[in-house]
Amino acid sequence: MKSTVVCSMFLAVRALASMQGRAEDEVRLDLVRVYFVTGSKGVAVAIPENWKETSKTRFVEPGTPIRLRDEADRSVEIPSEAVARAFKMKSVLWAYDYRKDRMVAQ
């Protein structure tokens, strides 16, 4: 339990430090949630301030996406594979990058 809290705090601090490098005109992210993939310690997911979580739990099973709602109440899904990849790379996952209209534009 104590190591989970320390890991969560470390990921949150790392996420906040990396957010400072984002441009001022980009989406403001002020929620950092820690999700756990089966077999991992946790992944920090940066969520825009006006988005809502629709997932019932923060434990992500393989093949089950993290489900969110954006400011226009559109469904946003982050694949569990992306969460596992972020864990392996020890990086913050940006939920905004998984919005359907943003993915088409890229």
N, C-alpha and C positions, 0 to 999 in steps of 0.2 A: 504494500500500500504506500509506504513512504517513498519507495523508488519510483512508483507511478506518478506521485505528486511532483517529485523532483524533475522527472522526465517531462511532465506536462509544463512545468514552469520554464524549463530550459527551452522547449519548443516555442512557447509563447513569447519569450524574450527574443529568441532568434527571429520569429515572425515579425515582431514589432521593429526590430533593427533593420530587417530587409525592406519593410514598408517605407522607411524614410528615403530610400533610393528611388521610389516611384515618382513620376512627374506630378506636379501639382494639379494638372487638369484631368487626371485620371480619376476613376471611381474611388471614393473614400471607403476604406475598409477599417472598420473599428471593432469587428468581432473576430476573435481567433478561437476556433473550437478544436479540440483534440479528438480525433477519431481513432479507433483501434481496429486494425485488421487482424483476423485470426492469425496468431503466431507472431505478432509484432508488438512493440511497446507503445506506439502512438504516432500519429501524423498530425501536424498543425494544418488546419484548413482556414484560410482567410476568407471571410464572408462579408460582402457589402452590408452597410449598416441597416438598410431597409429591406433586406431579404429575410425570409422565414425558413426555419428548418421544418421539414415534414417527415423526416425519418423519426421513427419511434425510439431508436437507440443510437448510441455512438459506437457500437461495435459492428463492424462491417464484415459480413460473411463473403466468401469468394463468390463472385457473380452477382452480388447484390449492390446496386449503386447507392450513393448518398443522394437523397432527394431533398431539393430546396425549391422555394418559390421566389422569383425575382420581384422587383418593384411593380411590374405590370401583371403580377400573379401568373406568370408563365412558369411551367415546370422546367427545372434545371436538374440534370442528373450527372453526377460525377461517378464514372465507372470505378469499381473496386480495384481494377487493374491499375488505374492511375494513382489511387491511394497507396497501393503496394509499391509502385514505382517510386513515388515520392519518399516512402519510408526507406527504400534501398539507397536512394540518392541523398537522404537526409536533407530534404528541402521542404519548403512550405508549398502547399497546394493552393492555388488561387482559384476560387470557385467561379469568379467572373469569366475566366477563360473557357468555361464549359457552357456558357449561354449559347443557344442554337444560332441566333443571329450573328453573334461574334465569331462562331466557328465557320460560318459561311463566308464571312468577310475576309478571313485569313487566307 
